[in-house]
Amino acid sequence: MVLGKKSADADSVDDARAEGDMTLIEHLTELRQRIIKSVIAIVAGGVVCVIFYGRIFDALIEPYCRALEDIDEESFLEGCGLVQTQPLEGFSLYFTVVGYGGFMLAIPFVLWQVWQFVVPGLYPHERKYAVPFVASGALLFFFGSGLAYWSIPRALGFLLDVGGDNLISLLSPAPYISFIIKMLVAFGLGFQFPLVLILLQLVGVVTVEQLRAGRRYAIVGIVVLVAVLTPSGDPITLGVMSVPMYIFYEAAIIWGWMRNRRKKKSSAAA
């Protein structure tokens, strides 16, 4: 009897999720489950990074080498190496690379968990966006990270050269790797901007008309947001990230306009 009751309760919770009618406790329980699954995926991604740590570290060093070549500066260390000044620096650096790398690899699964948490608040015909949402989110994240990796040597060259010719670049591993990883993650998360706007339209928080009216404020807000998200604050990074984000803003407006147009046609046909 107890097992039957539990099964009935589980079925009622599933029905409630399907209908979008969940209590606060059920929402919190659902959120906890999604977070736990996401953490497990991040740990699995971290294991992959442990296996390929050497190659990942070499790829993270590459922008520094290219920046030195661009500004015609030679490092005192062979192969443009980094200077370790603390005995535990390499140890903490290892876990930083593994942790952030695991998060980046787990992004598709994390986005899927986010979608599954949001689904109960959507209409049945809007739940078909699950695969496009996750696929677009993952592609945008990796595209943003790739764009960051492309822009880092230029931004780093500007930062190393702006102080003058009397400065010699000897970078420490922890600050440098932290800078690189934060740039990659910041660009990846920043490129989720259009999906956030689309989700807000789906749940009815904002409308196309509000987005159109807020264009001028959006430009200022995007520039401020980019300045906060990116660790460098240099003009190269600011421009490389701000321009695509405003394009994404306009794309979200176009998507909302097309969605409203389809809804009007469906209503007229009905």
N, C-alpha and C positions, 0 to 999 in steps of 0.2 A: 504493500500500500504506500509506503514511504517513497519507494522508487517511482511508482506511478504518479504520485503527487509531484515529485521533482520534475518528472518528464512533462507533466501538464504545465507546471510553472515555466519551464524552459520554453515550451511551445508558445505560451502566452507572451513571454518576453520577445521571442522572435517575431510573433505577429505584431507586437507593439512597435518593434523596430521597422517592420515592413510598412506599417501604416504611419510611421512618424510620430507615434503617440507614446512617449517614454517619460517616466518620472525623473526627478532630479537624481535620485540614487542610481537609477538605471543608466543615466547619462554618465555619471561619474564612474560607474563600474565599466562601462564601455570605453571611456577615456583611458582608464588604467590598463585595460587589456590591450588597447592599441599602442600605448606607450611601451608596455612590456615587450610586445612583438617587435616594435621598432628597435628597441635596445638590443634584442637578440640578433636582429639583422645587422646592426652596427657592429656588434661583436664579431659576427661571422665575416663581415667586410674587413675588420681589423686583422683577423687571422690571415686573410689573403694578403694584406699589406705586410704582415710579418714575413711571409714567404718571399715576397718581392721587394723587401725593404731596400736592398742595395740599388736596384734599378730606379726605384722611386726617389731615393736620395740623390742619385746622379742627375735625374731629371729636374729636381728642385735646385741643384747647383748651377745648372746650365744658364738660366737667365743672368746670374752674376757674372759668369764668364763672358757672355755676349755683351753685357753692359760695359765691362772693362775694355773689350775690343772696340766698342763704339766710341768711347772717350779716349782711346789710345793710351790707356794706363796699364801698367804691368803690376802684378801682385808680387810681393816678396816670397809668397809661397808657390811652390810648383803646382801647376794645374789649377790656379785660382782657388786655392783651398780656403777654408775658414779657420779662424784662430780660436781654439778652445782654451778658456781662461779658468774654468772651474772643473773639478774632477767629476761632478755629477751632471754636468751640462749635457754630455752625450747620452746619459741614461734618460733624462727628462725629455731630450729631443726625440729619442726613439719612440716614447709613448705619445708624444705630440703628433708625430707623423702617422703612427698607427691609428690613433684615435680619430683624427680628422680624416684620414684616408678611408677608414671604415665607414664613417658617416657619409662620405661622398659616394662610395660604392653602394651604400644601402639606400640612396635617395629614391630610386624607383619604388622600392618596397615601403619606404616611409610615406611617400606620396599616396600610395594605395591605401595605407592605414588612415591617412587624413581624409581621403575620399570616403572610405567606409564609415568614418565617424560623422561626416557631414550628410551622407545619403538620407538618413531618416527625416531630415528637414526639407527634402526636395520632393517635388511631384513625381509620379511614376514616369512620365515622359521625359523628365530631366535626368533620370538616373542612367540613361543610355550614354551619358557623357563620361562614364567611368574610364574606359580605355583611352579615349582621346585626352582626358585630363592627365592621367598618369604618364602616357607616352609624351605628351607635349611638355609636361613638367620636367621629366627626365632629360629630354632633348634640350630644353631651354637651360637647365642647370649645367649640363656638360658644355653646351655652346658658350654660356657665360664664363665658365671656368677656362675654356679654351681661349676665349677672347682676352681674359685676364692674363693668361700665360703668354700670349702674344704681346700684350702691352707692357708687361713687367720689365723686360730689358730696357725699353724706352723710358719708362718712369724711373727705373733704378738708375739709368745713366744720367737722367736729369738731376736726381737727388744727389748722386755722387759728384757731379760736376758743378753744381750750382754754388758750392762753397768756395771754389777757386782752385788754382793749380797747386797751391801749397799744401793741400790736404792729400794724404795717402790713405787709400781704402784698405783697411784690415777689418773685416766684418767678423763678428762672433756668431757661432752657429745658431744659438737659441733665438736672438732677435731677428736674424735674417730668415730662418725657416718659418718663424712665427709670422713675419711680414708676408712671405710668399703664400703660405697656407691661408692666411686671413684674406688675402686678395682673391684667391681662387674661390673660397667659400662665399665671400661677399658678393662677387660677381654672379656666382651661381644662384644665390638666394635672391639677389636683386632682380634677376631675370625671371623670377616667379611672379613678378609684378602684374603682368596681364592676367595670369590665372587667378590671382587674388581679386582683381577687379571683376572678372567674369563670375567668380563664386559669389561675390557680394551682390551682383545683379541677379543671380539665380535665386538667392535666398531673400531678395527684396530689400536689402539694406540700402543700396544706391540704385539710381535710375540713369538711363542714358542722358536724360535732360540735365541731371545734376552734374554728370561728368562733362558735358558740353559747356555748361556754365562755369565750371571750375578749371578751365584750361589754363588761365593765367596763373592761378594759384598752384596748379599742378606743376608748372615749369619751375617755379621757385621751390616748391616742396621736393621735387625730384633732385634738384641740385643740392639742397640741404641734406636730403637723405643719403645721397651718394657721398657727400663729404663726411657724413657720420659713419657710413658703412665701411668705406675704404680706409685702411690704416695710413696711407701715404698722404692723401690730400693734395697731391701735385696736380697741375692743370691738365696733364696728359690723361691721367686716370679719370679725372673729373669729366673730361669731354668724351672719352671712349665709353664710359658707362652711362652718362646722362642722356646722350642722343638716342641710343637704343631704347632706354626706358621711356622716353617721351613717345617714341614710335609705338611702343607697346601700349601706351595710354590711348593713343589714337586708334590702334587696332581693337582695343577693348570697346571703344565707342562704336566702331563699325560693327563688331560682333553683336552688341546690344541692339543696334538699329536693325540689323538683319533679323534678329530674334523677334523683336516687336513687330516687324513687317510680316513674318510668318504667322505670328499669333493673330494679327488682324485678318490675314487671308483665311485662316482656319475658322475664325469667328464668323466672317462673312459667308463662307461656304456652309457653315452649320445653320 
